[in-house]
Amino acid sequence: MERLRQRGCPAEAVVVPRKAEFDLVHEADVRRLYDVHQPRVVIHLAALVGGIGANRARPGDFFFDNLVMGALLMEYGRQAGVEKFVAVGTICAYPKLTPVPFREEQLWDGYPEETNAPYGLAKKMLLVQSQAYRAQYGFNSIYLLPVNLYGPRDSFDPGNSHVIPALIRKLVEAVERGDDAVEVWGTGRATREFLYVDDAAEGIVRATELYDGPEPVNLGAGFEISIRDLAERIARLTGFTGRLVWNASQPDGQPRRCLDTSRAAAYFGFRATTPFEDGLRRTIDWYRSHRP
């Protein structure tokens, strides 16, 4: 929303439907959304999301809700004559053992990592639907693949948060209690790439403005960090001086994640600009000032 306003888009011209008013897994609600608001452009960001624990606990929900939301929104958008549909997928769509850096043409080279495959495959169907609708109907739908996101306003709920907000909450609370140890899931050997929320928003808006092609496009920051190094960095930034205890009985998830971001740079001039440590500091500061 902030990026759209910076581009001169008035707030009253943008509709952000909430589940209480339009539950997008129900066809009647999707139909009503289009009838009531008659959008010209749809940026599909709605999703049921969570970390490894949430994906393992609710794989059926993660598959069904994400699959149905995407399918219904795009189909009714096509029927309503939407000028552009921006489908936002996920890094979890890539095969488990994709060589680093992940290139978009490798999306179909294997099965996703098991703990988040239902979610990843459901969101991957947005690409199939986009390309099919473009081929049959001339429907202008694009597909973006953001890497792991982080930043202010994230979910810090232990039940569904991703790794950065989960670690920030654990370590901030450990500092306040004076704990001398914090448990972290996995071995710490897995690697991830992280994209700051402001950069992600800029990439999505740029693609909405400038990209009209059928090919999927990665949105990332172009770096890789191990979960062990990440945890140690967040510990330092939060002031935690105790031990990190690695629980290797819990899964690491995908072994490595790092994107080739050259297509986004070439197609719509997007490059991430936020230094990682700056983004972490801003996220920690936001959590400390906004938590209950």
C-alpha positions as CSV (number, residue, x, y, z in Angstrom):
1,M,0.0,0.0,0.0
2,E,2.8,2.4,0.8
3,R,4.5,1.8,-2.5
4,L,1.3,2.3,-4.4
5,R,0.7,5.6,-2.6
6,Q,4.2,6.7,-3.5
7,R,3.4,6.0,-7.1
8,G,0.4,8.4,-6.9
9,C,-2.3,5.8,-6.5
10,P,-5.0,7.3,-4.1
11,A,-5.9,5.2,-1.1
12,E,-9.6,5.1,-2.2
13,A,-8.6,3.5,-5.5
14,V,-7.2,0.4,-3.8
15,V,-9.3,-2.3,-2.1
16,V,-7.7,-4.6,0.4
17,P,-10.4,-7.3,1.1
18,R,-10.2,-9.0,4.5
19,K,-11.3,-12.6,5.3
20,A,-14.1,-11.4,7.6
21,E,-15.8,-9.7,4.6
22,F,-14.7,-11.9,1.7
23,D,-13.5,-15.4,2.5
24,L,-11.7,-16.2,-0.8
25,V,-12.0,-20.0,-0.5
26,H,-15.7,-19.6,-1.1
27,E,-16.8,-19.0,-4.7
28,A,-19.8,-16.8,-3.7
29,D,-17.5,-14.5,-1.8
30,V,-15.1,-14.2,-4.8
31,R,-18.0,-13.5,-7.1
32,R,-19.3,-10.9,-4.7
33,L,-15.8,-9.3,-4.4
34,Y,-15.7,-8.7,-8.2
35,D,-19.3,-7.5,-8.4
36,V,-18.9,-5.0,-5.5
37,H,-15.5,-3.6,-6.3
38,Q,-15.0,-4.2,-10.0
39,P,-11.1,-4.0,-9.9
40,R,-9.1,-3.3,-13.0
41,V,-5.9,-4.8,-11.6
42,V,-5.6,-7.6,-9.1
43,I,-2.4,-8.2,-7.0
44,H,-3.0,-11.6,-5.4
45,L,-1.2,-11.6,-2.1
46,A,-3.7,-13.6,-0.1
47,A,-2.4,-16.9,1.3
48,L,-2.4,-19.3,4.2
49,V,1.2,-19.3,5.3
50,G,3.5,-20.4,8.1
51,G,6.8,-21.9,9.1
52,I,7.8,-25.6,9.0
53,G,5.8,-26.5,12.1
54,A,2.6,-25.0,10.7
55,N,3.1,-26.7,7.3
56,R,3.7,-30.1,8.9
57,A,0.6,-29.7,11.2
58,R,-1.9,-28.5,8.5
59,P,-0.7,-29.7,5.0
60,G,-4.3,-30.2,3.8
61,D,-5.3,-26.7,4.8
62,F,-2.2,-25.2,3.2
63,F,-2.9,-27.1,-0.1
64,F,-6.6,-26.5,-0.3
65,D,-6.9,-22.9,0.8
66,N,-4.1,-21.7,-1.4
67,L,-5.1,-23.7,-4.4
68,V,-8.8,-22.6,-4.3
69,M,-8.1,-18.9,-3.6
70,G,-5.8,-18.7,-6.6
71,A,-8.0,-20.6,-9.0
72,L,-11.2,-18.7,-8.1
73,L,-9.6,-15.3,-8.1
74,M,-8.0,-15.7,-11.5
75,E,-11.1,-17.4,-13.1
76,Y,-13.5,-14.7,-11.9
77,G,-10.9,-12.0,-12.7
78,R,-10.9,-13.3,-16.3
79,Q,-14.7,-13.3,-16.5
80,A,-14.8,-9.8,-15.1
81,G,-12.3,-8.5,-17.8
82,V,-9.5,-7.6,-15.3
83,E,-6.7,-5.8,-17.2
84,K,-3.9,-7.4,-15.3
85,F,-3.6,-10.2,-12.7
86,V,-0.4,-10.3,-10.6
87,A,0.0,-13.8,-9.1
88,V,2.5,-14.0,-6.2
89,G,3.9,-17.5,-5.8
90,T,6.6,-18.8,-3.5
91,I,10.1,-20.0,-3.3
92,C,8.6,-23.3,-1.9
93,A,7.5,-24.1,-5.5
94,Y,11.1,-25.0,-6.5
95,P,12.4,-28.6,-6.3
96,K,14.0,-29.7,-3.1
97,L,17.5,-30.1,-4.6
98,T,17.5,-27.2,-7.0
99,P,21.1,-26.2,-7.7
100,V,22.0,-22.7,-6.3
101,P,21.3,-20.1,-7.5
102,F,17.7,-21.1,-8.4
103,R,16.9,-20.2,-12.0
104,E,13.2,-19.9,-13.1
105,E,13.7,-22.6,-15.8
106,Q,14.4,-25.1,-13.1
107,L,10.9,-24.9,-11.5
108,W,9.8,-28.2,-13.1
109,D,13.0,-30.2,-12.5
110,G,11.8,-32.1,-9.4
111,Y,9.4,-32.3,-6.4
112,P,9.4,-29.6,-3.7
113,E,10.8,-30.2,-0.2
114,E,8.4,-32.4,1.6
115,T,7.5,-30.3,4.6
116,N,6.1,-27.5,2.5
117,A,5.3,-29.3,-0.8
118,P,1.5,-29.0,-0.4
119,Y,1.8,-25.2,0.0
120,G,4.5,-24.9,-2.7
121,L,2.5,-26.9,-5.3
122,A,-0.7,-25.1,-4.6
123,K,0.9,-21.8,-5.3
124,K,2.8,-23.2,-8.3
125,M,-0.6,-23.9,-9.9
126,L,-1.0,-20.1,-10.2
127,L,1.8,-20.2,-12.8
128,V,0.1,-23.1,-14.7
129,Q,-3.3,-21.2,-14.6
130,S,-1.6,-17.9,-15.7
131,Q,0.1,-19.4,-18.7
132,A,-3.0,-21.4,-19.7
133,Y,-5.3,-18.4,-19.5
134,R,-2.8,-16.3,-21.4
135,A,-2.7,-19.0,-24.2
136,Q,-6.4,-19.5,-24.4
137,Y,-8.0,-16.2,-23.5
138,G,-5.1,-13.6,-23.9
139,F,-5.4,-12.9,-20.2
140,N,-2.6,-10.8,-18.9
141,S,-1.5,-12.7,-15.8
142,I,2.1,-12.6,-14.5
143,Y,3.7,-14.8,-11.9
144,L,6.3,-13.7,-9.3
145,L,8.4,-15.9,-7.0
146,P,9.5,-14.1,-3.9
147,V,12.1,-15.6,-1.6
148,N,11.7,-15.8,2.2
149,L,10.4,-12.4,3.4
150,Y,11.0,-10.6,6.7
151,G,10.5,-7.1,8.2
152,P,8.2,-5.0,10.3
153,R,4.5,-6.1,10.7
154,D,5.4,-9.8,10.2
155,S,3.7,-12.4,12.2
156,F,5.7,-13.2,15.4
157,D,3.2,-15.8,16.6
158,P,5.1,-18.9,17.6
159,G,2.4,-21.1,16.0
160,N,2.8,-19.8,12.5
161,S,5.8,-17.5,12.2
162,H,8.8,-18.0,9.9
163,V,12.4,-18.3,11.0
164,I,13.4,-14.7,11.4
165,P,10.4,-13.5,13.4
166,A,10.5,-16.7,15.4
167,L,14.1,-16.2,16.3
168,I,13.6,-12.6,17.1
169,R,10.8,-13.3,19.5
170,K,12.6,-16.2,21.2
171,L,15.8,-14.2,21.7
172,V,14.2,-11.0,22.8
173,E,12.2,-12.9,25.4
174,A,15.3,-14.9,26.5
175,V,17.2,-11.6,27.1
176,E,14.3,-10.3,29.2
177,R,14.1,-13.5,31.3
178,G,17.8,-13.8,31.6
179,D,17.9,-17.3,30.0
180,D,21.3,-18.8,29.4
181,A,20.1,-21.0,26.5
182,V,17.6,-21.0,23.6
183,E,16.6,-24.0,21.5
184,V,16.6,-23.6,17.7
185,W,15.1,-26.2,15.3
186,G,17.3,-28.2,13.0
187,T,21.0,-28.5,12.6
188,G,21.6,-24.9,11.5
189,R,23.3,-26.1,8.3
190,A,20.5,-25.3,5.9
191,T,20.8,-22.0,4.0
192,R,18.3,-19.3,3.1
193,E,18.0,-16.1,1.3
194,F,15.9,-13.3,2.8
195,L,14.2,-10.3,1.1
196,Y,13.2,-7.2,3.2
197,V,9.5,-6.4,3.0
198,D,10.1,-2.9,1.5
199,D,12.2,-4.4,-1.3
200,A,9.5,-7.1,-1.9
201,A,6.8,-4.4,-2.2
202,E,8.9,-2.4,-4.7
203,G,9.5,-5.5,-6.8
204,I,5.8,-6.4,-6.9
205,V,4.8,-2.8,-7.8
206,R,7.5,-2.6,-10.5
207,A,6.4,-5.9,-12.1
208,T,2.8,-4.7,-12.0
209,E,3.8,-1.5,-13.8
210,L,6.3,-2.8,-16.3
211,Y,6.1,-6.6,-16.8
212,D,3.5,-8.3,-19.0
213,G,5.2,-11.6,-20.0
214,P,4.4,-15.3,-19.5
215,E,7.6,-16.3,-17.8
216,P,7.9,-16.6,-14.0
217,V,10.2,-14.1,-12.3
218,N,12.2,-14.5,-9.1
219,L,12.2,-11.7,-6.5
220,G,15.2,-12.0,-4.2
221,A,18.2,-10.3,-2.7
222,G,20.8,-12.5,-4.3
223,F,22.7,-13.8,-1.1
224,E,22.7,-16.9,1.0
225,I,23.2,-17.4,4.7
226,S,23.1,-20.5,6.9
227,I,20.5,-20.7,9.6
228,R,23.3,-21.1,12.2
229,D,24.9,-17.8,11.1
230,L,21.4,-16.2,11.0
231,A,20.7,-17.2,14.5
232,E,24.0,-16.0,15.8
233,R,23.6,-12.7,14.0
234,I,20.1,-12.1,15.5
235,A,21.5,-13.1,19.0
236,R,24.1,-10.4,18.7
237,L,21.6,-7.8,17.5
238,T,19.2,-8.6,20.3
239,G,21.9,-8.7,23.0
240,F,21.5,-12.4,23.8
241,T,24.8,-13.8,25.1
242,G,23.8,-17.3,26.1
243,R,24.0,-20.6,24.2
244,L,22.0,-21.6,21.0
245,V,21.0,-25.3,21.4
246,W,20.3,-27.0,18.1
247,N,17.5,-29.6,18.1
248,A,18.5,-31.8,15.2
249,S,15.4,-34.0,15.7
250,Q,13.5,-31.2,14.0
251,P,13.6,-30.8,10.2
252,D,15.9,-28.3,8.4
253,G,13.5,-28.0,5.5
254,Q,15.0,-27.4,2.0
255,P,18.8,-27.8,2.2
256,R,19.7,-24.6,0.3
257,R,17.9,-21.5,-1.0
258,C,19.3,-18.7,-3.1
259,L,17.8,-17.1,-6.2
260,D,19.2,-16.0,-9.5
261,T,17.7,-12.5,-9.7
262,S,18.9,-11.5,-13.1
263,R,15.5,-11.9,-14.8
264,A,13.8,-9.3,-12.5
265,A,16.7,-6.9,-13.2
266,A,16.4,-7.3,-16.9
267,Y,12.6,-7.4,-17.2
268,F,11.6,-4.6,-14.9
269,G,14.8,-3.1,-13.4
270,F,14.3,-4.6,-9.9
271,R,17.3,-5.1,-7.5
272,A,17.0,-5.3,-3.7
273,T,18.7,-2.4,-1.9
274,T,18.3,-3.0,1.8
275,P,21.4,-4.3,3.6
276,F,20.5,-7.5,5.5
277,E,21.7,-6.3,8.9
278,D,19.9,-3.0,8.5
279,G,16.7,-4.9,7.8
280,L,17.2,-7.2,10.8
281,R,17.7,-4.2,13.1
282,R,14.5,-2.5,11.8
283,T,12.6,-5.7,12.3
284,I,13.9,-6.2,15.9
285,D,13.1,-2.5,16.7
286,W,9.6,-2.9,15.3
287,Y,8.9,-6.0,17.3
288,R,10.2,-4.5,20.6
289,S,8.0,-1.4,20.1
290,H,4.8,-3.1,18.9
291,R,4.4,-6.3,20.7
292,P,1.7,-6.7,23.4
